[in-house]
Amino acid sequence: MSRWHLSCDACEETAWIGREGNRIQAWCEACQSSPVVEAASNAPMCPRCGAPLAVASPRFPELWGELQNLSAVLGAWTGDAAPLAAILPERPRFLTDRTPPEPRPDDPPAVREALALVASGAFARARASLAAILASEPGGAHVWRALAIAAERTGTPALAEVACGRALALLRPGDGSERMAQSLRLERGALRASRGDRAGAREDFAAAGDEREARWNRAALAVLDSVVTSDGVPPASVIAGARAEAGETSPYWSEPTIGRLLFALLVERATSRQTSGAPEISARSSGSGKGDAPESADARALRAAEGLLEFDTFWDRALVLHGYVALGLEADVRRTAGTLARQVVDPIATEPCLRGPAAGAIAEGIARAREAIAAADPARALGALAPLLERADLRHFRIPCAHCGRGSIGVDEVAEDEGAE
């Protein structure tokens, strides 16, 4: 069990959090006392102030990130999607295996050096070296595979696709290269799909085996096909088939899921229609009052896709909010932003570290932001958060020290040894 050491940067106050034999050295984030509790204690409370005790790890280092998330949501509510876009994960649309190939015993020194460059991440140098080698002499499939990786990593997808094809042409059934062939199919299929050759991508993904990456890519391509070739939301049969092919999904923030992919694809389609001059989604299209413009097919599709998300995490709701802001769907922005802002600010307001007098200014700012959110006034809420986002202690994942009143307290060590102190 990890043990966490806390210290103040202005006084000698220190504390440990973690197990010591059959007891736990706890820490109160509210009054910053250090009681010892029995290891079997269930959610113990501080005997001095009654706040929940930290017995495994402190909670307060997460406060800065939560305030950033809240600020990004509030910015999106006012129409500025940039802060939210900056924190959204870049989930892969298609999965590939870019494991660098190992050198062969008969590889000449130049090839070995180039393969080492790929393995070290020096992709630009590797691409130049491999291209020069292959221009002057035949190379094995693994050398072309290395060039494909280096080319894709350096933003030259056409060269990467050619290199994948050359490598595949050199492989023979039964020669022990099945894994490399599958990796090449994954990569070339993703490259083909990205330039609009969905038929070629389908052919590659079909021959890429049955590992997770291949199954996901086939599922993702089926959803992409349906979004590109039709209006509205793909039929339920397409979504169900894609989910069955992709297999188990994860709520982890950066993991791709069919629901997340679908919503992102529909936003892209609607954005493309707006940009190309096709009938735009009216900013009033999702309203319900008299005089509202008729709801567009894109707006209906997005709202339907919102209900197809597999998870209800902050990152899923942020994905939805960002899409509505990007398309100017003001009523949907208000609906989703207001709900999400409340879901973020309410837990922040009850954090134990805000109960003590040392954090009074922080707690007051969050309380003002919470009141403004309840009043549907995101600009005022942002104003309340602004001073908190400028605080050096919070930015460094620390909170004011209750003992000296001058410094800030934070984590300076995490020890794995239970007896270390």
N, C-alpha and C positions, 0 to 999 in steps of 0.2 A: 504494500500500500504506500502510495506517495505521501510524503510529508512536506508541507509548505511552510517556508519561513518568511515572515513579514518583518519589515523594519521601517522606521521613519527616517527621512533624509535630513532632519533637522535636530533630532534628539536621539537618545539612546533607547527608545522604546522598541522592543522586538517581541515576536510571538511565533509559536509553532502551531500548526494545525495538522493533526494526524494521530494515528494509533500509537500507543505505547503499552505493549503487552495487552492486558485485558481492559485497559482504559484508553480514553481518547482525550488528547489535548485539544480542546475546542477553542473557538474564538468568536466573540460577539462583534458583528460588523456595526452594530448600533452604538454601544457604549465602549467598544474596543477593550473589553476585559477578556481574560483568558481562563475560564473555568475548566476543570477536568471532570469528565463524565464517564459513566460506565460504557463499555463498548457495546453493550446490548441495548443501550438507550435508543428509543425510537423517536426521531425528530425532537431532540431536546431543546428546551428553551433556556434562555439566559436567566440565571437566578438573580441577577442584579436588576435587569430592565425588562425582562420578559420577551425579548426579541428572539427569533429563531437563531440557533447557534450554527456556525459553520464547523462541521466535523470531518469533512473529507477534503474540501477545497473551498476557497473563498469565491463568493459570487460577484463581488464588486468589480473585478477586472472586465466583466462583460458590459458594464454600464456605458462605456464610451461607444462601443459598437451599437448598442441599442439606441443611443441618442442619435447616432449617425443614421441608422435605419429610419427612425422617426422623422428626422429632418428631411430625408429623401422623399418619404411619403408625403409630407406636408408640401414640399416643393412641387411634387407632381400634382397635388390637389390644386395648387395655384396655376398650374399649366406648364411648369418647368419640369420636363421629363429628364433633363441631363443628370441631376444627382442620382436619381433612381437607376438610370441606365448604367451609371458608373459602378454600381454595386451588384447589379444582376449578374449571375453566373453565365459564362459562355458555354452552354451545353453543346456537346458535339452532335451534329446531325447524323453523321455516319461514323462508325467506329472502325479504326484501323489498327494494325499491328506493325509498328515501326521499329521492332527490335533489330539493332544493327547486326548484319551477318558476320559470322566468325571467319577469319582468314583460313585458307586451305594450306596444307603443308607445301604444296608446289607453287604458291603465290610468290611472285617476285617481290623484292623489297619495296618497289614503288607502290604496288597494290596494297601491301601490308600497311604501309604508312598512310595511304588514303583511307583504308578501312578503320585505322586507328583514329583518324580525324573525325570520321562519322561517329564512332563510338564516344568520342570526347565532346561532341556537340559543335565542332568547328565546321559547320555545314557549308559555308561559302567556300572555304579553302578545299574542303573535300569534293565539292561539286566540280570546281575547276580542275583539280587533280585527276579525278575519275574521268571527266570528259576528255582530258588530254590523253590519258592512258587508252581509253576505248577508241579514240580516233586513230590511234597508231597500231593497235594490235587487238585481236579478238579477246574477249573477256568472258569469264564464266558467268553463270546466272547470278551468283552471289555478288559479283562486281556490279552488274546492272541493277541488282536489287539495292545495293548501297547508293548508286547514283540516283535511283528513284527516291530514296529517303532524303538524300541531300537536296535534290531538286525541289521536292515538295516543301521541305523545311525552309527553303530560301525563296519561296514564292514564285516558282517557275513550274506550274502544274502541267503545261504541255510537255515539257521535257520529262517530267516525272511519269506521265502516262506512257510516253514512248519507251522509257526505260523499263517500266513494268512489262510492257508487251515484249520487249527484247528478252527479258529474263524468262518470261513464261515460255517463249519459243524454244529456249535452250533446255527446258526441263523435260524429262521423259518419265512416263508412268513406271512405277516400280523401282525408281532409282533412289528412293529414300528422301525425296524432296517434297513430299506431300504438304508438309507444314509451310514451307516457303511458298509453294504454289497457292495455298489458301491465303497467306498474308498478301501476296501479290494481287490476288483476286479482290480482296477487301480494299486494297488501296486503289487499284485501277477502277473498281466499281464506284468508289467514292468520288474519284476524279471525274469519271464520266457523268455521274449524276450531277455534279456541281456545274458542269457546262451544258446541262440539259439533255444529255444522251441517256435517257432513262432506260431505253431498250438495252443498250450496251451494259449499263449498270446492272440491270436485272439478270443478264446472262452471267456476269461475273459473280454476283452475289449467290446465284443458284449453285455455283461450283466452288463456293468458299467454305464448305463444310457445315457443321452443326454446332460450332462453339457459339458462345454468347454474342460475339461481335457479328458473326454472319447472320444469326437469327434476328438480331436487332436491325441490321441493315436491310434485310428483306422486309421486315415490318415497317421500317421508316419509309422505304421506297414505295410500299403499297399506299401509305397515307399520302405521301407527296404526289403520287400519280393521281389519286382521287381529288386532291385539292386543286391540282393544276388543270385537270380535264373536266371539272364540273363546278357548278355554283353551290352555294350553301355548304352544309357540313357533310362530310363523307357518310355514306349509308352505315347504319349500325353494324351490318355484316362486315364491312371493311374494318371498322374500328375493333370489333370483336376478334376478327381474324388476325389483325396486327398485334393485338394484345396477347393472343394465344401464341403467336410466333415469337414475340419478344420475350415472353416468360416473366418471371418475377420482377417486380419493380421496387425501387427504393425511394423513400421520402427524402433522402439526402439531397442537400440543396443543389448540387451540381450534376446530379444523375439525370440522364434523359429518360423521359417516359412518353408514352403515346399521347397522353393528354397534353403534356407540355409542348411536345413537338407540334401537335395539331393547332394549338392556339397560336404559336409563333408563326406557323405557315399561313394561317388565315389572316393574321395581321400583315404579313408580307404581301399577300395577295391583294388585300384591300388598299394598302399603301401604293402598290404598283398601279392599281386602277385609278387612284387619285392622281398620281404623278403623270399617267399617260393621258389624262383628260377624260377618262371614262366617268360615268355618273358618280359623283362623290357621295360619301356618307355625310348626311347633314349633321351638324353639331346638335340639332334639335331632334334627330331622328329617334332617339330613345325616350323622349319625353312622353307624357301621357295627358297633358293638358290640351284644351281646345286650341286649334291653330297650329299644332305641331306638324312638321313635315312628315309624310309617310315614311315609315321605317324601311330602310334599305335591306337588301338581302345580306349584304356584308355585316350590318349591325346585328341582324337576327342570328347569323352564323356565329359571330363572336360570342354572343350571349349564350347560345346553345353550347358552344365549345367550353365556355366557362364552367358549365355544369358537368363536363366530361373529365375534368382534372381529377387525377387519382388521389391527390392529397390536398390538404388545406393549410399548408405551411405558409409562413410569411413569404417565402420566395415564390410560391405559386400565386398568392394574391398579388404580390408585387409585379409578377409577369403580366397578370391581367390588367392591373392598373396602368402599367407602362403602355400596354397596347391601346387602351382607351384614350390615354393622353395623346399618344402619337397620332391617333385618327380624329381627335377633336370631338369625341363623344362625351360632351360635357355632363349630361345627366348620369351616365355610367361612371364617369370620373368621380363625381360627387358621392355616388353610392359606394363605390369600392374604396375610395380614399378615406371617407369618413369612417367606415367600418374598420379598415385596416389600421388607421391611426389610433382608434380607441383600443384595438387589440394590442397595439404596441405600447401605448402610454400607460394603460392601466397596470400591467405588471411592474413597469418601471417605478411607478408612484408608490408601490408597496415594498420596494427593495429594503431589506433590513438596514443597509448602510445609510439610508436616508433618514432613519428614525432619530439618530443622535443629533445633539446641538451642533456638532462640528460641521455637519453637512446641511445646515439650515438654509444657506443661500442656494444650494443645489436643489434641495427639496422644494423651496419656494418657486424657483424657476419652472420646475416640472409641474407643480400644481397650477401655475398660471397657464402653462401650455395645455394642460388637461382641461381646464375650464374653457379655453378658447376652442379646443377641439369639440367639446360638448356643444358649444354655441355655433359650430360649423364655420369657424373663422380661422382658416389655416394661416393666413398672413400674420395674425396676432400671435398664433401659436409659434410660428417661426421666430417672431421677435422675442418671445419669452425664452426660446431655446438658444438664441444667438450668444448670449454671454456664457452659457455653459459650454458651448462648442469651442470657445476661446480659452477655456481654462487649461493651464499647463498640466495640472494634476490629473484631470480626467483624460487628457490626450495621452498621458503616459500610463494610463491604467492604474491610477492611484486615487486615493481619497484623502481629505484633510485629516491630519492626526488630531485625535481628541485629547491627547496627553499634553502636548506642548502648544497647540494652537498656531504654530508657525509653519511646520512642514507638512509633508504628505506621507502616507503610509502605503506600501505596496509590497508585492512579492519580489524577493531578491534571490530565492533559492528554492528548488524543488528537489528533495532528496528521496531516493528509492529505499535506502536502508532505514528500516524502522527504528533502529537504535541510534541513528545519526542525529546529533544535535549540536 
